[in-house]
Amino acid sequence: MTTQTQTFKARFVAPRYEDPRFAIINIEVTNEALCDENTFLAELRRAVTEWVNTTEDGRACYEYAGNDLNIGDLLSHGGAEDIVALMPDVISLDLDQIGAIRAGDWTYDTTLVNEEELDDPE
């Protein structure tokens, strides 16, 4: 009988403060502790540093980023698959980004019903 390893999923959102853009980081891991954002970030930094130190692609990405490699650089230059290979408890790392144009005064919690237009309950 084969024992299946339990996995855990988490999603992190990293805002970019210069413009309305967000990196979305989805992970699947075998170590539940990595679902904590700070723990995962520490492991990601360790793996990215190893990738830069030990591979030509990692060094090229680091230089491409002006020695300031961040999530945006991984999104544009690639390398996530190589980095996952250096993270033994990470099954998958999916990076994406969204941009948002803020127009108007509505928010996540803005009411979407005009109460004055509702029929009175009888």
N, C-alpha and C positions, 0 to 999 in steps of 0.2 A: 504494500500500500504506500502511495506517494503522499508525503506531507506537503501541503501547499503553504508557502510563506505568506503571512498576513501582510497586506500593504495598506498604506495610509495616503490620503490625498490632501493637498492643501493648495490654496491660491493666495498669492501676495500681490499687492498693487503698489508700484513705486511711482510716485508723481515726479514729473519734471517741473521745476519751478519757473523756468524761463518762459514756458508756453504751456498751453493746456493739453499736455500729452501725458499719458500714463503707460508704464510698462506693466504687463500682466504676466505673472510668473506662476505657472501651474506645475506642481510636482507630484510625483508618486514615489513613495519611499518605503523602505522596510523598517526603518527606525522611527518610531512615532515622535521622538524628541525633535526630529528635523522639521516637524510641522510648526514648530515655534519659529517665528520670523528671524529673531536674532541668532538662534542656533543654526538655522539654515544659511543665513547670510555669512556667518563665520565659516561654515563648511564650503560654501561657494567661493569665498575669497581664498581659502586654502587651495582649492582645486584650480582656480583660475591662475593663481600664482605659480603653482606647479606646472600648469599648461604653458605659461609664458616662459618659465625657466627651462623646460625640457623639450619644447617642440618649435620647429620653424614657423608653423602657422600661428602658434601662440605669441611668439616674439613679433611676427609681422603684424598681428592684430594690435598688440600693445604699442608698437611704433606708429601704426595707422591712427591710433587713438591719441597720439601726442603724449604718450606715457601717462594717460589718464583714462584707462580702460574702464568702461561702465556698461550697464545693461544695454544702453542705446548702441554702443559699438558692437556688442555681440549680436544685436538684432540686425545691424547693417553689414557686418563682416562675417558673421557665422562663428562656428566653433562649439556650439552647445553640445553636440554629440561627443566631441573629443573630451569636453569637460566632464560630462556624465560618466565617461569611462574611468575618470579619476576619482569618482565619488562612489565608493562601494555600496552605500546604503540607498542610492538614488537609482530608481528604475527608469524614470523619465523626467525630463526638464523641458517644458514647452514655454517658449518666450513669444510674446506678441505685444503689440502696442495699439493704443487707440488715441486719437486726437479728438478734442472736443472744442467746439466753437460756442462760447458762452454768449447767448443772445437773449436778453430779456431778464426778467426777475423771477423766473420759476426755478424751483429746486426739486430735489427728490421728494420732499414732503408737501409740495403744492397740491391743494385740493383740486380735483378735476371734475367736481360736480357743482353746477350753479344751483345752490339750494333754493333760491327765489324762483327758479323755473320748474321746480318739482311740483307735481300734482299733490294736493293735500290728501293724505290718507283718510278714508272714510270709515 
